[in-house]
Amino acid sequence: MWTRTVFNFIMLCSLSDCNNNRLLVITFLSVSCFASTGVVSTVKHVVSALAGMFGLFLFFEQHMQWILLLTALCYFILLLCRNSSSYGLFVSGVTKTLLYQQNCSQMVVAMKAISVAFDLDRGALSSLPSPAEFLGYIFFVGTVVFGPWISFSSYKNAIEGKQLSWLWLRTSSGSLVKSQICLLISTCIAPYLFPWFIPIHGNSVTKKWLHAYENAVSFHFSNYFVGHLSEGTSMLAGGGFTEEKDNTRWDMRVVKPLSVEIPRSMVMVVTSWNIPMSRWLKTYVFKNAMKLGTFPAILVTYTASALLHGLSFHLGAVLLSLGFITYVEHVLRKRLASIFSACILSRPCASDCSHQHKKDYWVILLNLVFSLLAIFHLTYLGSMFDPGVDEQEEDFTAIHTIQRWSELNWASHWVVFASWVFYCLIK
C-alpha cells in the first residue's frame, strides 16, 4: 500500500511540475503586460489570446483544434445573429448540440460564449465584442485550461491591470499550494482511508459504504484540486479581485471544501462545489427557466449542467439525482421551518429572521441530522467515481452506474422518495 502511495505521489508531482509550471510562467508574463500602463487595450487582448492558445497547446497539443473550432463557430453565430434578440438561444443550442464529450476547456469556452450571448440579449453588453476582445476573453490565460468561468466584464477589469502587490502574490500562491495539498489527499490518502488511516472494520454492508465514502472523498478532493488551481491561475493572471473604495481584495473563491465535507445541506453542497459555475447556471439558465415553475427550472438547470459536462450517463445520472435531492430537501426543510418556526432551512437564516427558535438544542440536532443525511447522499452519489479504475477502460456506462448504486440498494433514491412522501403528508 505504502509503495503505491509513494509512487502516486511521485507521479502527481512530476505531472504538476511540467505543464503546470509552464502555464504559471506564461500567466506571470501575461499579467506583466496587463499591468503595463503604456500598452493599448487591443494589444492586451491579443496577448491574452495568444498566451491562452499556447497554454492550450501545452496541455492538449493538436486536440486544441476542436476548442479553436468551437470558438470560431460561436463568434460566427454571434455575427449572424447581430440583428436578432435571441443570441443566447442560438449559441446555447449549437454548443450543447455539438459537444457530447468535453474537457474542462471546452466547457469553459461554451460557458463564456453563452454568457456573452445572453448579456447581449439583455443589454448587459451594449455591442458585440470585437474579434480581439472575444478571443482574448475566451482564451484568457488565467482560465482557459482549468477554468473557472468569469464574466466578460471581469475579464476586461483583469486586463486593465491592477497594481500588483504582495497580497496578490500571497493569495494566488496560497491557492496553488492548497491545490497541491488537495491533489495529495485525493491521490495518496483518500483511496486508503479505511482501514489504513482510520482503522474501522465491519461486515460486508459496512465495507461497501466505507469504500463508497473513500471513492467520494477522493473524487471531492480531485475537484478541490482543480478549483484551487483555477483560483490561483486566475488571480495570478490579474483576475478575481473586488474593489472597495481604494482597497483591492484578491478574493476569488471557486470551491469551499468545508461546506461540502461538513455540509449544512445538499443545496449548500451544490453551490459550494463550483461557485462560478453555480453563479453561471443561476444567472443564465435558472432565472430564464423560472417562468416554467420552480421544479421544472431546477430540472432544466441540472440538464444544462449535464450537457455542459458532456452528457455522459454517469454524470447525467448524478446531476439529475442531485436535482431531485436538492428540490425535495429544500421544500421539506422550508415546510418544517414554517411548522416549528425554527432556523432549519437549507441555507442559514439571516440574524434578523422571524423564526422563534434559532439555537435551541433540538434545532441544532435537527440541522445535524440533515447534515448527516447530506453526507449520506454524497457518499452514495460519489460511489461510482473509483480512483482505482481507468475511466477509459470502465467506460462508465449505464451498466457500471446501475451496478454501483445497486450494490448500495438504491438507498439514496429511496430516502429521497420517502422524504418527498413525508413532505406531501405534512404539506
C-alpha positions as CSV (number, residue, x, y, z in Angstrom):
1,M,0.0,0.0,0.0
2,W,2.7,2.5,1.0
3,T,4.7,1.7,-2.1
4,R,1.8,2.5,-4.3
5,T,1.1,5.7,-2.3
6,V,4.7,6.9,-2.7
7,F,4.5,6.0,-6.4
8,N,1.3,8.0,-6.8
9,F,2.8,11.0,-5.0
10,I,5.9,10.9,-7.3
11,M,3.7,10.7,-10.4
12,L,1.5,13.6,-9.4
13,C,4.5,15.8,-8.5
14,S,6.1,15.1,-11.9
15,L,2.9,15.9,-13.7
16,S,2.3,19.1,-11.7
17,D,5.9,20.3,-12.2
18,C,5.7,20.1,-16.1
19,N,3.0,21.8,-18.0
20,N,1.5,23.5,-14.8
21,N,4.8,25.3,-14.2
22,R,5.0,26.4,-17.8
23,L,1.4,27.7,-17.6
24,L,2.3,29.7,-14.5
25,V,5.3,31.3,-16.3
26,I,3.1,32.3,-19.2
27,T,0.5,33.6,-16.9
28,F,3.0,35.7,-15.0
29,L,4.4,37.1,-18.2
30,S,0.9,38.0,-19.4
31,V,-0.1,39.8,-16.2
32,S,3.1,41.8,-16.5
33,C,1.8,43.0,-19.9
34,F,-1.7,43.7,-18.5
35,A,-0.2,45.8,-15.6
36,S,1.8,48.0,-18.1
37,T,0.1,51.3,-18.5
38,G,1.7,52.1,-21.8
39,V,0.2,49.1,-23.6
40,V,-3.1,49.7,-25.6
41,S,-6.1,47.5,-24.9
42,T,-6.1,45.8,-28.3
43,V,-2.5,44.6,-27.8
44,K,-3.5,43.3,-24.3
45,H,-6.4,41.3,-25.9
46,V,-4.1,39.8,-28.5
47,V,-1.5,38.9,-25.8
48,S,-4.3,37.3,-23.7
49,A,-5.5,35.3,-26.8
50,L,-2.0,34.1,-27.8
51,A,-0.9,33.2,-24.3
52,G,-4.1,31.2,-23.8
53,M,-3.7,29.4,-27.1
54,F,-0.1,28.5,-26.1
55,G,-1.4,27.2,-22.8
56,L,-4.0,25.1,-24.6
57,F,-1.2,23.7,-26.8
58,L,0.8,22.7,-23.7
59,F,-2.0,20.6,-22.4
60,F,-3.9,19.4,-25.5
61,E,-1.4,19.7,-28.4
62,Q,-3.2,19.0,-31.7
63,H,-6.5,18.4,-29.9
64,M,-6.8,22.1,-29.2
65,Q,-8.1,22.4,-32.8
66,W,-11.6,21.4,-31.5
67,I,-11.5,24.2,-29.0
68,L,-10.4,26.7,-31.7
69,L,-13.2,25.4,-34.0
70,L,-15.8,25.8,-31.2
71,T,-14.6,29.4,-30.6
72,A,-14.8,30.3,-34.3
73,L,-18.2,28.8,-34.6
74,C,-19.6,30.7,-31.6
75,Y,-18.3,34.0,-32.9
76,F,-19.7,33.3,-36.3
77,I,-23.1,32.6,-34.8
78,L,-22.9,35.8,-32.9
79,L,-22.2,37.7,-36.1
80,L,-25.1,36.0,-37.9
81,C,-27.5,36.9,-35.0
82,R,-26.3,40.5,-34.9
83,N,-29.8,41.8,-35.7
84,S,-31.6,39.3,-33.6
85,S,-32.7,39.3,-30.0
86,S,-32.0,35.6,-29.5
87,Y,-28.2,35.4,-29.2
88,G,-28.4,33.2,-26.2
89,L,-30.8,30.6,-27.6
90,F,-28.8,30.2,-30.8
91,V,-25.4,29.9,-29.2
92,S,-26.7,27.6,-26.4
93,G,-28.4,25.3,-28.9
94,V,-25.3,25.0,-31.2
95,T,-22.7,24.5,-28.4
96,K,-24.8,22.0,-26.5
97,T,-25.8,20.1,-29.6
98,L,-22.2,19.7,-30.9
99,L,-20.4,18.9,-27.7
100,Y,-21.1,15.4,-26.3
101,Q,-17.8,14.7,-24.6
102,Q,-15.7,17.6,-23.4
103,N,-12.7,18.6,-21.4
104,C,-12.7,21.5,-18.9
105,S,-11.5,24.0,-21.5
106,Q,-14.3,23.2,-24.0
107,M,-16.9,23.6,-21.2
108,V,-15.4,27.0,-20.1
109,V,-15.4,28.2,-23.8
110,A,-19.0,27.2,-24.2
111,M,-20.0,28.9,-20.9
112,K,-18.2,32.1,-21.9
113,A,-19.7,32.2,-25.3
114,I,-23.2,31.6,-24.0
115,S,-22.8,34.3,-21.3
116,V,-21.7,36.8,-23.9
117,A,-24.8,35.9,-26.0
118,F,-27.3,36.3,-23.1
119,D,-25.6,39.5,-22.0
120,L,-26.2,40.9,-25.5
121,D,-29.8,39.8,-25.3
122,R,-30.5,41.6,-22.0
123,G,-28.4,44.7,-22.7
124,A,-25.6,44.0,-20.2
125,L,-23.3,44.3,-23.2
126,S,-24.0,47.3,-25.5
127,S,-22.4,45.7,-28.6
128,L,-20.8,42.6,-29.8
129,P,-17.1,42.4,-28.7
130,S,-14.6,42.8,-31.4
131,P,-12.7,39.7,-32.6
132,A,-9.7,40.6,-30.5
133,E,-11.8,41.2,-27.4
134,F,-13.8,38.0,-27.9
135,L,-10.6,35.8,-28.4
136,G,-8.9,37.5,-25.5
137,Y,-11.8,36.7,-23.3
138,I,-12.3,33.1,-24.5
139,F,-8.6,32.3,-24.3
140,F,-7.8,34.4,-21.2
141,V,-4.7,32.6,-19.9
142,G,-5.9,32.5,-16.3
143,T,-9.0,30.5,-17.0
144,V,-8.6,28.8,-20.4
145,V,-7.2,25.5,-19.1
146,F,-8.7,24.8,-15.7
147,G,-11.4,27.4,-15.6
148,P,-13.3,28.9,-13.9
149,W,-15.9,30.8,-15.9
150,I,-15.6,34.6,-15.4
151,S,-17.8,37.3,-16.9
152,F,-16.7,39.5,-19.8
153,S,-16.7,42.5,-17.5
154,S,-14.4,40.7,-15.1
155,Y,-12.0,39.8,-17.9
156,K,-11.9,43.5,-19.0
157,N,-11.1,44.5,-15.4
158,A,-8.3,41.9,-15.3
159,I,-6.5,43.1,-18.5
160,E,-6.8,46.8,-17.5
161,G,-4.2,45.9,-15.0
162,K,-4.3,46.5,-11.2
163,Q,-1.3,47.4,-9.2
164,L,0.2,44.1,-8.2
165,S,1.1,43.7,-4.6
166,W,2.4,41.2,-2.1
167,L,-1.3,40.5,-1.2
168,W,-1.9,39.5,-4.9
169,L,1.1,37.2,-4.9
170,R,0.4,35.7,-1.5
171,T,-3.2,35.0,-2.2
172,S,-2.6,33.4,-5.6
173,S,0.3,31.4,-4.3
174,G,-1.8,30.2,-1.4
175,S,-4.5,28.8,-3.7
176,L,-1.8,27.0,-5.7
177,V,-0.4,25.4,-2.5
178,K,-3.9,24.4,-1.4
179,S,-4.4,22.7,-4.8
180,Q,-1.3,20.6,-4.4
181,I,-2.4,19.6,-0.9
182,C,-5.8,18.5,-2.3
183,L,-4.1,16.5,-5.1
184,L,-2.0,14.7,-2.5
185,I,-5.1,13.9,-0.4
186,S,-7.1,12.8,-3.5
187,T,-4.4,10.5,-4.8
188,C,-2.5,9.2,-1.8
189,I,-4.7,9.5,1.2
190,A,-8.4,9.3,0.4
191,P,-8.3,6.0,-1.5
192,Y,-6.8,4.3,1.6
193,L,-8.8,5.9,4.4
194,F,-10.2,2.6,5.7
195,P,-8.6,0.7,7.3
196,W,-5.1,2.2,6.8
197,F,-5.6,5.7,8.2
198,I,-8.9,5.2,10.1
199,P,-9.0,1.5,11.2
200,I,-12.7,0.9,11.0
201,H,-13.8,-2.7,10.3
202,G,-17.3,-4.2,9.9
203,N,-19.5,-6.6,7.9
204,S,-19.9,-6.6,4.1
205,V,-22.6,-3.8,4.2
206,T,-20.3,-1.6,6.3
207,K,-17.4,-2.2,4.0
208,K,-19.4,-1.3,0.9
209,W,-20.4,2.1,2.4
210,L,-16.8,2.7,3.7
211,H,-15.4,2.0,0.2
212,A,-18.1,4.3,-1.3
213,Y,-17.1,7.0,1.1
214,E,-13.4,6.6,0.1
215,N,-14.4,7.0,-3.6
216,A,-16.5,10.0,-2.8
217,V,-13.8,11.8,-0.8
218,S,-11.1,11.1,-3.4
219,F,-13.4,12.5,-6.1
220,H,-14.2,15.5,-4.0
221,F,-10.6,16.4,-3.4
222,S,-9.8,16.0,-7.1
223,N,-12.4,18.7,-7.7
224,Y,-10.9,20.9,-5.0
225,F,-7.5,20.5,-6.7
226,V,-8.8,21.8,-9.9
227,G,-10.9,24.5,-8.1
228,H,-7.9,25.9,-6.1
229,L,-5.6,25.6,-9.1
230,S,-8.1,27.7,-11.2
231,E,-8.3,30.2,-8.3
232,G,-4.5,30.5,-8.4
233,T,-4.1,30.9,-12.1
234,S,-7.0,33.3,-12.4
235,M,-5.6,35.6,-9.7
236,L,-2.1,35.2,-11.0
237,A,-3.3,36.5,-14.4
238,G,-4.8,39.6,-12.7
239,G,-8.4,38.4,-12.4
240,G,-10.6,37.5,-9.4
241,F,-10.5,40.7,-7.4
242,T,-13.1,43.1,-5.9
243,E,-12.7,46.8,-5.1
244,E,-14.0,48.6,-2.1
245,K,-13.1,52.3,-2.4
246,D,-9.3,52.4,-2.7
247,N,-8.9,48.8,-1.4
248,T,-8.3,45.9,-3.8
249,R,-9.1,42.5,-2.5
250,W,-7.9,39.3,-4.2
251,D,-10.8,37.1,-3.1
252,M,-11.8,34.7,-5.9
253,R,-13.4,31.6,-4.5
254,V,-14.1,28.6,-6.7
255,V,-14.6,25.9,-4.1
256,K,-15.5,25.7,-0.4
257,P,-14.3,22.3,0.7
258,L,-15.6,22.6,4.3
259,S,-19.1,23.4,3.0
260,V,-19.0,20.1,1.1
261,E,-17.3,17.8,3.5
262,I,-19.3,19.1,6.5
263,P,-22.4,20.3,4.8
264,R,-25.4,22.1,6.2
265,S,-27.5,20.8,3.2
266,M,-27.2,19.4,-0.3
267,V,-28.2,22.9,-1.6
268,M,-25.1,24.3,0.1
269,V,-23.0,21.5,-1.4
270,V,-24.1,22.3,-4.9
271,T,-23.4,26.0,-4.6
272,S,-20.0,25.4,-2.9
273,W,-18.8,22.7,-5.4
274,N,-18.1,25.2,-8.1
275,I,-19.1,28.7,-7.2
276,P,-18.6,30.4,-10.6
277,M,-20.4,27.7,-12.4
278,S,-23.3,27.8,-9.9
279,R,-23.5,31.5,-10.4
280,W,-23.5,31.0,-14.2
281,L,-26.3,28.4,-14.1
282,K,-28.4,30.6,-11.8
283,T,-27.9,33.7,-14.0
284,Y,-28.2,32.3,-17.5
285,V,-30.3,29.1,-17.0
286,F,-32.3,29.0,-13.8
287,K,-33.6,32.6,-14.0
288,N,-34.6,32.2,-17.6
289,A,-36.4,28.9,-16.9
290,M,-38.3,30.2,-13.8
291,K,-41.3,31.0,-16.0
292,L,-41.8,27.2,-16.2
293,G,-42.1,26.9,-12.4
294,T,-39.5,26.1,-9.7
295,F,-39.2,22.4,-10.1
296,P,-39.1,22.4,-13.9
297,A,-36.5,25.2,-13.7
298,I,-34.4,23.1,-11.4
299,L,-34.6,20.2,-13.9
300,V,-33.7,22.4,-16.8
301,T,-30.7,23.8,-14.8
302,Y,-29.3,20.4,-14.0
303,T,-29.9,19.2,-17.5
304,A,-28.0,22.1,-18.8
305,S,-25.1,21.3,-16.4
306,A,-25.1,17.7,-17.6
307,L,-25.0,18.9,-21.2
308,L,-22.0,21.2,-20.4
309,H,-20.2,18.3,-18.8
310,G,-20.5,16.2,-21.9
311,L,-23.8,14.3,-21.3
312,S,-22.1,11.1,-20.2
313,F,-24.5,8.7,-18.5
314,H,-22.9,8.6,-15.1
315,L,-22.6,12.4,-14.8
316,G,-26.1,12.9,-16.1
317,A,-27.5,10.4,-13.6
318,V,-25.6,12.1,-10.7
319,L,-26.7,15.6,-11.7
320,L,-30.4,14.7,-12.3
321,S,-30.4,12.9,-9.0
322,L,-29.0,16.0,-7.4
323,G,-31.8,18.0,-8.9
324,F,-34.4,15.8,-7.2
325,I,-32.5,15.6,-3.9
326,T,-32.0,19.4,-3.6
327,Y,-35.6,20.2,-4.5
328,V,-37.1,17.7,-2.0
329,E,-34.6,18.8,0.7
330,H,-35.4,22.5,0.1
331,V,-39.2,22.2,0.2
332,L,-39.2,19.8,3.1
333,R,-36.9,22.0,5.3
334,K,-38.9,25.0,4.3
335,R,-42.1,23.4,5.4
336,L,-40.6,22.2,8.7
337,A,-39.2,25.6,9.3
338,S,-42.6,27.1,8.9
339,I,-44.3,24.5,11.1
340,F,-41.8,24.8,14.0
341,S,-40.8,28.4,13.4
342,A,-37.2,27.3,13.5
343,C,-34.0,28.0,11.7
344,I,-33.7,24.7,9.8
345,L,-33.8,26.0,6.2
346,S,-31.4,24.6,3.6
347,R,-29.5,27.9,3.8
348,P,-28.5,29.6,7.1
349,C,-31.1,32.2,8.2
350,A,-30.3,35.9,8.5
351,S,-29.7,37.1,12.0
352,D,-32.9,39.1,11.9
353,C,-35.1,36.3,10.7
354,S,-38.7,35.9,12.1
355,H,-38.2,32.3,13.4
356,Q,-38.8,31.9,17.1
357,H,-36.3,29.1,17.6
358,K,-32.8,29.8,16.4
359,K,-30.2,28.0,18.5
360,D,-32.3,25.6,20.7
361,Y,-30.7,22.3,21.2
362,W,-33.3,20.5,19.1
363,V,-32.8,22.9,16.3
364,I,-29.1,22.2,16.3
365,L,-29.8,18.5,16.5
366,L,-32.2,18.6,13.5
367,N,-29.7,20.6,11.4
368,L,-27.1,17.9,12.4
369,V,-29.5,15.2,11.2
370,F,-29.8,16.9,7.8
371,S,-26.1,17.4,7.6
372,L,-25.5,13.6,8.1
373,L,-28.2,13.0,5.5
374,A,-26.3,15.2,3.1
375,I,-23.1,13.2,3.8
376,F,-25.0,10.0,3.1
377,H,-26.3,11.3,-0.2
378,L,-22.7,12.5,-1.2
379,T,-21.3,9.1,-0.4
380,Y,-23.9,7.4,-2.5
381,L,-23.6,9.7,-5.5
382,G,-19.8,9.6,-5.3
383,S,-19.5,5.8,-5.0
384,M,-19.1,5.3,-8.8
385,F,-16.0,7.6,-9.1
386,D,-13.5,4.9,-8.2
387,P,-9.9,6.3,-8.4
388,G,-8.6,2.9,-8.9
389,V,-10.5,2.3,-12.2
390,D,-9.5,3.8,-15.5
391,E,-12.5,5.7,-17.0
392,Q,-11.5,4.7,-20.5
393,E,-11.3,1.0,-19.5
394,E,-14.5,1.1,-17.4
395,D,-16.2,3.5,-19.8
396,F,-18.7,4.5,-17.1
397,T,-21.6,3.0,-19.0
398,A,-25.2,2.7,-17.7
399,I,-24.3,-0.8,-16.5
400,H,-21.5,0.5,-14.3
401,T,-23.6,3.2,-12.8
402,I,-26.6,0.9,-12.1
403,Q,-24.2,-1.8,-10.7
404,R,-22.6,0.6,-8.2
405,W,-26.0,2.0,-7.0
406,S,-27.5,-1.5,-6.9
407,E,-24.7,-2.6,-4.5
408,L,-25.9,0.2,-2.2
409,N,-29.6,-0.9,-2.7
410,W,-30.5,2.4,-4.3
411,A,-30.6,3.8,-0.7
412,S,-30.3,7.5,-1.6
413,H,-33.1,7.4,-4.1
414,W,-35.4,5.6,-1.6
415,V,-34.6,8.1,1.1
416,V,-35.4,11.0,-1.3
417,F,-38.7,9.3,-2.3
418,A,-39.6,8.7,1.4
419,S,-38.7,12.4,2.2
420,W,-41.0,13.5,-0.7
421,V,-43.9,11.4,0.6
422,F,-43.4,12.8,4.1
423,Y,-43.4,16.3,2.7
424,C,-46.6,15.6,0.8
425,L,-48.2,14.3,4.1
426,I,-47.3,17.5,6.1
427,K,-48.0,19.9,3.2
